[in-house]
Amino acid sequence: MRRVLSTILTVSMVVASLAGCGGSSTATTSAAAETKSAAETAALQDSPKEAKAEELTGIDAIIAEAQTMSLEELAKKAIEESNGKTFYGVGNSSRGKSALPVFIEYLKTIDPSYNMEFEWQQPKNNKIFEQLTSDSLKSEGTFAMTLIQDGNQIQSKMVETNILKRFVPKEWAEANGTTPVEYKGFLPLQTLNKVFMYNSTGTATYTNCWDFVYDGSHPLFMGVDSEIVGKNFLMMLTSDKYATWLKEAYDKLDDTKKAYFEPTIQAMQSDAADLGLGSNGAYALAWIKLWVNNYNEQTDDGPICNTLVDASAKDQAGLLVYSKLRSVEESATVSVNNIKVAAYEDGYTGIGGYGYCHYLFLTKNSPLPWTACAFIAYMTCTEEGFDAWGKDMGGYSANPKVAADVEAKYSHSTGGGDEFPAKNDRGYDWWTSEGKGELVLEDPAYCAEVSFSVGSWIDVLDKYTPGA
């Protein structure tokens, strides 16, 4: 491990040296990102409006103008540009396909004669980055815009290479108390949360986030290879904020559990120093190591949910998308009441899960940039545009006005009522508060910064093999 770590650090120093000769800088945190977005400290491309108007050309000039316009003004531009044409979008979420016809109907309220065909692609196995890179080589691209996740790769492969362009709707910025120029983050459509849950039909209890890595625990998890945002979650734990949360949770363990974890924590001290982590970095590395050594890798969150809500899954635990509970079909042996959301239980201590965003961008060679801007504004500034995602608890619009409209329509906070309390979503602010949900939020800039050091360290950890 020491030899591997030495190699990792050598590569990291080379990368850091190159970055010092012309790498990207880290942007300051905006008020909007602090309150309603998991992109709260992302380092991003500057808004096109920060350059003088005469210096802007092509897509940058269009975005600069579009960021001064209302949704209705953008809609009129979209009608003029795309009437009778075909709109191609690509994304990690298939629901873009559901949002597009609603957007077209909105445009028809302005011009009843408007008509646009559309196609939406959802590449598998994280191929979206390859697809966008390939499309960027054309003088005019195929894809008008994208809805994309994994802040680490977006930062390093899409933004720093100028393949994707950020557009911030004027009305979205105003709702967050800022302006398109002042806002310094990726534009998030929503924050999704994955939370710790456990089957409660047996005798096991999980009162501390360290319980999920305690002796004999093998939580169900999609894994860092099958869904990259899971690796971003682990890298984020090494940031000072979340490492401190882990240290504070450790301090509340009983002496028996502390004695179990202490040798691993001590063994991680030198690695934490070598990786340049803060004073509590060893606690983060210890938790990460034990998690990777012990989680039971699954192919998708759906099967994880189906397993945990079955009465036969006594004492099993998992980390999965919260919204999966909405689809559980109750029966004699299957029920939402067979599980508990760990962070909701009285006395629970430590991180309750992690949150990551779906982000919206134009492509640098978008064939329909005005229509893409209007579509993005419609999804982020209206409840109807967000509705394809709004029906799920655990998916939070980054627009506070839209978030309030979604809650008024779907009542996620009381959706389970007294019958299914695990489905009563406590909301973004609760989940992200210290001492409450303690959701670990993906920061694209931090993930990109430590991907060669901490990320490579994670890559060489041994993984659990059931039955081995």
N, C-alpha and C positions, 0 to 999 in steps of 0.2 A: 504493500500500500504506500510506503514512504517513497519508493522509487517511482511509482505511478504519479504520486502527488507532486514529486519534484518535476516530472515532465510536464504536468499540467501547469504548474506555476511558471515554468520557462516559457511555454506558449503564451500564457497570459501576459507576461512582461513584454514579449515581442509585440503582442496586439496593443498593449497600453502604450508602448513606445511609438507605434505607428499612429495611434489615435492622437498622441500628443503633437504629431507633426501635421495634423489637419483633420482630426476626428470631429464628430458632432459634439455640441455642448448640451448641458442639461438645462431644461427650461424650468422656470419657477412654477409653483403650484397655484392654480387659479381657484377662486372661490367656488365656481361651479363644480370643479373636479373634487374639491374637498367634501362637498355635500351630496352629490348625486352621481358620482362616477368613479369607477375603480381605476381610472387612468389618472389618479390624483397627482402624481409627480412625474408623468411621462415627459421624456425629452423628445421634442417633435420638430417637424419642419415649421418654419415661420409662415404665418398667414401671408398670402400673396399681397394683401393690401398694405403690408409693411414696406414694400418697395414703392418707388414713385410710379405713378400711373403710366408715364411714358416708357418705363423700363419693362412693362409687362406685355407679354404677347401670348397668343394662343389660349390654351386652357387656363393659364394663370390669370389672364386678363378677364376671362369669362367668370372665373370664381370670384375675383375681386369685385366685379360688378354685382354678381349674384348675392354676395354677402351684404349688400346694402338694400336688398329688395325683400318685400313681403312675400308670403306664400302665394297669394293671389297674383302678384306680379310675375313670380316665377312660373306659375301655372300658365299664364298667357304666353310666355316665352316658350314653354314646353309644347304648347298646342301648335304654335307657329313652326317649331322645329321638327316635331315627330309625327304630325298627322299623316296617317297612311303608311308609316314606317314600322319596322320591327325593333323592339328594344331587347337587348341581351344583357342579362345580369348574372353574376356568379356569387355564390356565398356558401358559408359553412352551415347556414340555417336554410332548410327547405321552405320556410315560411315566407321568404321573399316572393315565392311563387303565389302565395295566398294574398300578399299585400298589393301586388301589381294590379289585379283587376279592380280592386277597391279604389286605387289611385286613378285608374282610367275612368271609372264612374264619376269620381270627383271632377276630373277635367271636363267631362261631358256636361256637368252642371254649368260650366262656363261657356262651352261651345258644344251644343247637342250633336253637331255633325262630326265631332272628333272621333277618330278611330286609330288604335295602335295595337299591333300584334306584339307578343312578347314570348321570350324563352328564358327560363331560369335554370342554371346548372348548379349542382352541388357535388363537386369532386370528392371522391372517397380517398381515404388513406393520406390525408393532408396534402393532396396534390394541387391544391388551390394556388400555392405559391409558385409551383412550376408552371401552371397554366397561365397565371397572370404575367410571369416573367416572359414566357414565350410570346404572349399577346402584345407585350410592350415593345417588341422588336419591329412591329408593323408601323407604317406611317400613320395609318388609321386603324385603331384596334377594333376588335369585335365587341368587347364588353364595355358598356357605358359606365358601370359602377360595380362596387363589390360590398358585400356584408361579410366581414371576416373576423376571426378570432385568433388568439395566440399573440399577445403583445410583443413577446420577445422577437419572433420572426418577422412580424410586421415592421418593427423598428429597424432591424438589421437588414432584411431582405427587400422590403417594400418602400419604406420612407427614406432611409439613407441612400437608396439607389434611385430615388425620384420616380419610381414606378407608379406609386399611388399619390394622389393629391387630396389634401384635406379641404373640405368645404364645411363651414359652420353657418347654419341658417341664422339669420338676424333675429328671428323670433325665438329660437331656441336659446341663443345667447342672452337675450333680454329676460327670458324666464329664469335664467340662472344668475341674473344680476351682473352680467358682463357684456362684452361686445365681441364680435368675431375676431377683431384684431387683438384684443387683450387676452382672450382665452388661449391657453397654451397646452392643450391636450389633444389626443385623438378624439374624434367625435363619437361618443358611445350611443348606440341605440338603446342598450339596456345592460344592466349588470345581472348575471346569473349566479345563484349560489349553489354550491355543493356542501352538504352538511353531514355531520356524523349522526348516524341512526343505529339503533340496536334492537334486536328482537327481545321483547320483554316477557315472553311466556315461560322463561326459565328462571334461574336464580342469579345470573350475572348482573352486575351493575357497573355503570360507567359514569363516575362522578368527576372525572378529571381527564383532560385530553391525553395525559400520559398513560391512562388505562388502556388506550387503544394500541399502545406499543409495549404493554406489560407482558410478562412471561405467559406463553400459551395463547395469546390473542393473535388472530389472523383475519383482520378486517377485509371485507370484499371491496375491491377498488379496480377501476379501469386500468390503472397502471401508467407509468411515465412513458412507455413506448407506444401504447395504443391511443393515448390522448395527451398531447404535448402540454396542454394547460395544466395538467396534473404535475408535470415537472416544474412548471413555473411556480406553482403553489409551494413546492419544496424549496426552490431557490429563494422565494420571498421570505421564508421562515428565518433565513440568515440575516435579514435586515435588522437593524437595531430595535425597531419597534416590536416586531413579532418575536424576536429572540428574547426580548424582555418579557413579553407575555408568557412564553414558555418557561422562563426562569421563575416568574411569579407563581405559575401553576405548580411547578416542581416544589417550590417552598411549602405548598399546602398539602403535599403528600404525607402519609404516615411514615414512620421510620423504616418499616419493612420494605415499602416500595422505594423509598429513597436509597436504601442499601442495595436494592436490585439495580437501580439506574446509575448509581454513583461510579462504578468502574468504567462504564461506557463514557460517561461525561468526562472523567479524568483522562481517558484515552484520547478524547477529541480535542483536548486543550492545545496540543501542539499543532494539529491540523487547522484549528481555528486561527491560531496565530499566523501560520504560513499562508492562509487564505486571506489574511488581512481583515478578519471579522472583528466585531466589537467585543466588549467585555463579557457578554452573554452568548457569544457565538458557539461555544462548546455545547451549550444546552440545545441549540438549534441543530447542530450536527449530530448530536446523540439521538435526538428524536427522529431526524431524517434517516439515519442509519438503521435504527430499529424498525422504522416504518417500512423501508425498502426490504429489509431482511425478512419481514414477516407478513406483509399484505398478500392476500390471495387474489391474484390478478384475474379479472373478468373481462369479457369482450365488450360489454355495454352496461349503462346504468339501468336499463329496463330489466334485464335478468337479475341484477343485484336487488332491485326493489321487489321483484316477484319472489325472490328467495326469502328476504327478510320479513315480509308480511305474512308468510306461511307459518302456521303454528308449529310445524315440524322443525323450524330453524332456531331452536332454543339457544339462547345466549350468543348467537352470531351478531356481528356488527358490520358496518360498512360506511363508506364515504361516497355519497351519490347526490345527483341533482334532486333538489327538494321537490320540484314540480312533479316528479314521477308519482308521488302519492295521489295526485289528482286522478290517475288512470286506474287505480286499484279497484277491482270488482269484488265486492264483498261476498263471502260464502261462509259455509260452516267452519272451514279451516283457514280461510284467508281473510284478513282484516287489517285496516290501518291501525286498529287498536292493538294489534300484535307487536307493534313497534313503538319506540319512543324517540323523539328528536332530542339528542343528548343535551343540547344547550337550553332546551325548554325546562329541564328538570331542576327543581329546587336544589341548590347546593352545588350544581355543576360548575367546574372551574376550568378556565383555559379556552383555547381556540375552539370555535364551534363549527368551523369549516372554512371554505375559501370561496372567493368571488372572482369572476372574470367577465370581460365584456365582449359583446359583439360590436364591432366598430364599422363605421360607414366611410367610404372613400370614393372619389372619382378616379378612374384610370387616367394616366397622363395623356393618352391618345383617344379619349372617349369620343365615339362617333356622335353621341347625343348628349353633350354636356349640360345644356339647359334642362333637358328632361330629367337627367340624373340628379341635378340640383333640386329640382322641384319634387322629385320622388323622395329624396332624402329629407327635405323639409317636411313633406307630408307625413312621413313615418315618425319623425322626431317631434313634430309640433302639434299633432292632432291625435286624439284618442282613437279615431277611426283608422288612421294610418298605422297606429301601433297595435291595433286590436288582434292581429294574428299572433302576437306574443303576449298581449295583455291578459289573456284568459288564464295564464299560469301563475300560481303563487311562486315566489322565489325568483321572479324575473322583473326587475325594477327599471322603469323608464328613467333615463337621465334628465328628463324634463319634469320639474316638480309639478307643473300644471297638468301635464298628461298623466303623471303618476297619481295625482289626486282624482282625476276623472276616471282612471282605471279602477281605483279602489271604490269609488262611488258606484261604478257599474257592476263590479264583480264581488265586492265585499270579501276580499281575500283574508282580511284580519279575523273574520268570523265565519269563514267558509265551511269549517268543519263543525261549528256549533259545539254544543255540549257532547254530542255523540262521538265526534272524531277530533279531539282537541289538538292532535298533532298536525292537523291541516289548517289551523288558525295561524296564518302567517303574521309574524310580529313586525315585519316591515324592514326596509333598508336601514333606516336610522338605528333601529334596535340591533340589527345584526352586526352593524359595523361599530358599535359602541364598545369601548373598553369596559370590562366588568359585566357585560351583557352577552351579546352573541359572539363578539370577538372574531368576526369574519376576516380572514386574511385576504387582502385585496391585491390583485395583480397590478404591478407597476411595470409597464413595458421597458422603461429606461433602466430600472434596477436589474431586471431579468437579463437585458442585453449586456449590461455591464459585467455581470458575474457568470454569464453562460460559459465562458471558457475556463473559469476557475471552479466555482461551486458546481456548475453544471457538469463539467467533466469529472469532478469528484463523485457526483451522484452516479454517473454512468458506470463506474467501476465497482459499485457496491454489489454484494451478493444478493440475489433475489430468492424469495421463498418458493420452494417447489412442493406442492401438496403430496404427501405420501413418501417423500424422499427420506 
